Amino acid sequence: MTAQHQSPLARFTGDANPYGGGDPYADHRSADFPFTQYANLADRQLGAGVIAANDEFFAQRENLLLPERAEFDPEHFGHKGKIMDGWETRRRRGASAEHPWPTAEDHDWALVRLGAPGVVRGIVIDTAHFRGNYPQAVSVEGASVPGSPSPEELLADDVKWTTLVPRTAVGGHAANGFAVDVEQRITHLRVNQHPDGGIARLRVYGEVVPDPQWLSVLGTFDVVALENGGQVEDASNLFYSPATNTIQPGRSRKMDDGWETRRRRDQGHDWIRYQLVARSEIRAVEIDTAYLKGNSAGWASVSVRDGVDGEWVEVLPRTRLQPDTNHRFVLAGPTVGTHARVDIFPDGGISRLRLFGSLTEEGAARLAARHQELGG
């Protein structure tokens, strides 16, 4: 196991106060973590899953990845005890009456498959509503295992696990954040709680690192899709929803599963800027306004540039959009670029942007080199 360094952030330790009624989040401890600009690699929409846990007696492991924040119902009890919206294990005990306490090595674990392999930049372990039954400490390890390994294969002795978050004391009813500085492509995590307890939510922020061989076989694919390695660099407005939604897999399923801006009261317009998976040749554009019915963008244009210092070239001129509609455009000719920008006029939103094309020879080479460098 290879140990790595973890950057210091706001720290929360110790018990929270017992729930006293009213808004259960009123005393929830949290902070603004710098790495949340990255995509959540443990998003179920990307294909993430909690594939195994050694114990989930009180609350099931799958709750860790639910997209909404954890909820708390003080009256909700079942045959095993209090029903909690998170992953909660039973209390550990020692070996005998003379030693009733768990040992320093005793811990519970859960195996998490990331939705897309990538470099992890930060992790949030939220113990919301676990006020006196949270773990004393947590640790997180990462591994890069090809294919679709079973839990038994991941737990085999020949799998190399790298420490992403060393064993660190955490607090109850708190969002515990950890910056990660490990330049390695990760496919799976092992989340440990020492010695036992409950965790409400897990978020794993990072950059997707796709398999270049897979993209090469596909030929034409969406070169801005999050799952293929595209990412949002910046956006003019994030009032209602994150711009990253526009490059999530699949079609939008509801209004907040897209990007929507506040209403403008000036003569400006809104935009999102993207970095493509690598240098690509774009041949078609898709702009979807699914579920945006009275608030979709009125018009949109798409521009591409080649390199960070390149000039923006408009590949789709300002075009009228219809509400709740998927719009498809075949470009007059292929355009080579590394970045893209969608401009909407004057405001509103889109649910998805797709840029279909293929990697250039240079783009494929750079992607393969980075994949190898990161241990893929």
N, C-alpha and C positions, 0 to 999 in steps of 0.2 A: 504494500500500500504506500503510495507516494503522498507525502504531506505537502500542502501548499499554503500560502499566506492568505489571510482574510482581512479586508480593510475594515477599520473601525467605523461604526455608524451609531446612530442613537440606540442606546441599550435600555431594555426594560427587564427588570428582574423582580422576583418576589410575587407574593399573592396580590391579586386585586381585591377590592372590598367585596363582601358578599352582596348578591343582588338585592337591592332595596326597593325595587319597584320602579315604574316609569320606563323611560327609554333605556334599554339595556346597553346601548352604545354610548350613552352619555359619558361614561367614565372609561371607555375603551382607549387604550394607549396606542398611539401610532406616530408616524413621522413621514415626511416627504423623502422618499428614497431616490437617489439619482439615476438608478438603473431602470426605472419603470418606463422609460422612453422606448425600451426594447419590447419586442413581442413576447407574449407568454408562451414558452415552448411546451408548457404542461396544459395547454388548452385542449379540452375535449373535442372542440370543433376541428382542431388540427389532427386529431387521432390519438391523443394522449390517454393513458389509462393507468390505474393502480392495479397491477396484475397479481399481487400477492401481499399478504401480511401474516406475521406469525400469530397475531391475536387481534380480534376485533369484537370482543365480547359485548361491549356496551354500545358501540356505534361503528358502522361499517366504513371500511377504508375508502370506498368510492366517493364519499362525501368530500374528501380532500380537494377534488378537482372541480366541484360544482362552480359554475361561473358567477352566481350571485353570492353576496356576502352571507355569512352564516346567520341563521335566525335562532331565536331563543323563546321557548314557551315554558314558563315556570310550572305549569300544571301538567305537562306532558310526561307521563311515566308509563313504563311497560313492565312486563314480568321480570326483566333483568334489572330494572332500576330506572333512573332518569334517562329520557331519550334526548340525546345531544346531536346537533347538526355538525358532525365532524367525525374524526376517527378516534375512538377511545378504547383503550385496552383495560383489562382487569388490573387490580392491585397486585404487584409482585410480592412474594413472601420469601423468607430465608429457608434454610435447610432444616432447621430444628427450633425447638423452644428456646434453646440456649443462644441461637443465632437467628432470630426471626426476621432480620432485615435482609433485603436483597444485597448482593455483592456489588462492588464498584463496576464490574463488567456486565452485570445484568442489564438488558435493554430490549425494547421492542422495535420492530422494523417493518417497513413497507417498501415494496419494489414498484417504481414508477417508470413506465415507458413514456418517453417524451413524444409529443405529437410529431415533431420534426427534429432530427438530429441537429445539434448546433453547439456553439460556444456559449457557455452560461456566464452571464455578467452579474447576476444578482438573484437572490432567493429570499422570498418572504414566507415565514412560517407563522401563521396567525393562530393564536390560541383564544380567539374571541369566545366568550362565555365559559371558557374553562378557567374558573377563578381560583379554585383550590385543588383542582384535579388535573393540572397541566404538568408536562414533564419538567423535571428539575433542570435538564439540559437537553440539547439536540445536537445532532451532527448529520452531515449529508455527504455521501460519496457518489462519484459518477464513474461510469464505465462506457466504453465504446465496443459494442458487440454487434456484428453484422447480422442481417436477416431478421427473423422473428423468434428470438430465443424464448424458451419456456422458463418459468420460475426456477425449475431444477437446474437448467443450464446456466442461468445467471448466478446461482448460488454455488456453482462448481468451483473447485480450488484453483482452476487455471484462469479464472476471470480476474483481470487486474482492475482493482477499484482505486480511484484517486480521490483524496479528501478535498472536497469543495468547501465545506464548512466544518472546521474542527469542533470537537465537543465544547459547547458553549452554553452557559447558564442563560435561561430565558425567563420571561415573566408571564404570569397568567393574564388572560383577557387583554392581549397585546399583539400588535403586528410586529414580529421580530424580523428585522431585515439584515441581510448579510451580503455585502459586495463580494464578488468572486473574481479572482485573478488567476485563472487557469486557461491557458491557450491550448485547449484540447477539444476535439469534437466528441460530444457526449450523446449517447443514445438512451441510457437508462440511469436512474438514480436509486440509491438506497437511503431512505430517510429513517433515521434512528432517533428514538426518544429514550432518554435515560432517567430512571429505570423503566418508567411506565407513564401512563396518563393519556391526555387527549390533545389533539391538534385539530383546529377547525378547517383551515384552508391552507393550501400550498400553491405558491406562484413561483414560476421559474422563468426569469427574464433573460433573453439572450438573442444571438444572431443565428439564423438558420444556415447550416452548411450542407448543401445537397450532395447527393452522390453523382458525380459527373458522368459516370458510366450509364446510369439510369437516364439522365437527361439526353445523353448522346443517342441512346436507343430510341427515345421518344421522337427525336427529330424536331418537329414543330410542337411547341408547348407555350404556356403562359409565362413569359420571361419576367413578369413583375409579381407573380404569385408568391405569397409568404412561404408556402410549403416548398417552393422551388428555390428560395433564397433571396427573393426580392424583399425590399424593406422601405418603409416610409422614412424620409429624412426630415421633413418639416411640413407644416400646414398652417394656413392663415388663421384658422379658428377651430377649436375643439370643444365648443360649448356644450353640445349635447352628446357627442359620441366620439370615440377615437378614430383617427384616419386609417389606422391599421385594419379596421373592419373592411375597408374596400378591397383588400387583397387576401381576405380569408377564403378558405375553400367553400365551394358550393354557393348556391344562391342565398340571399338574405331571407330569413324566416320571420322577421318582424321589423318594425320601424327602427328600433334602436340597434339593429344588427347591420347598420350601415354608417355613413358619415353625414351628419347634419349640423349646419352652422346656425348661429343666432341670426335673427332678422337684421339686415343692414338698413341703416337710415342715411347712407351716403351714396356717392356715385362709384364706389369701388366694387371689387368682386373677390371671391374666395378661391383658394387653390390648395393643392397637395403636390409635394415634390417627392419623387421616388428614386431609389437606386435599384437598377435591374440586377438580376442574379450575376450577370457578367456582360461583357460587350456582346450585343445581340443585333440581329437583323429582324426588324419588326415589319410584319406584312398585313396585320389585321388588328382592329380595335373593337372592344365590346364595352359599352357603358350601360349599366343596369340601374334602374331607379325603383326596383321592387320594394313595395310597401311604403314608398314615399309618394303619397297621393296628393295632398294639398301643400306639400313642402318640398317637392323635388326641385332641382335646379332648372331654371328656364332654358338655358343654353349651356353648352360645354365645348371646349376645345382641348386638343391634346398636342403637346410639343415634346420633342426629343432633342437631347444634346449628346455629343460624343466626347466624353472626358469632362472633368470638373471645370475646366476652363473653356469648354466648347460653347459655341453659339446655339441658342435655342432655335430649333427649326419646327415650325408648325406642320404637323402631319395630318391633323384633322381640324379644319377651320371651324369657327364658331357655328355650332349646329343646334337646332331646336330639339329639346328633349321632351318626351311625353311622360306623364306620371306613371308609376307602377309598370314600367315597360323595359324590356331588354333591347338595346339598340346595337346593331352590328354594322361595322364599316370595313370594307376591303380597301386598303390604301392603293393609291395610284401606282406606287412603286415601293420596293423595300427601302427602309430607312435604318441605318446603322447608328446605334447609340449605347450609352451606358446609364443614362438617367432619363426620366420622363417627368412630365408635369401635366396635370389636368387642371384646367381653369373652369370654374363654373360662374355663371352670370345670372343675376347679381349675387345670389346667395342660395340657401337651401341645402340640397344634398344629393348624393348618389349612393347606391348601396355597394356596387362592385365596379372595378375597372379591370379589364383583361387586355393584355398586349400579347398577341400571338406571333411567334417567330421562332428563331433558332439561334444558337450561339455562333458567333464568328469563330474562325480558327484561333485567333488570338484570345478570345473570351474563353473558349474551351480549354486552352492551354493554361491560362491563369487559374481557372477554376480547379483544374486537376492538380496544379502545383499547391494550391492552398489546401485542398482536401488531403493531400499527402503530408503536408507540413503539420496539419492538425491531428494526424494519426488516424485518418479515415481509411 
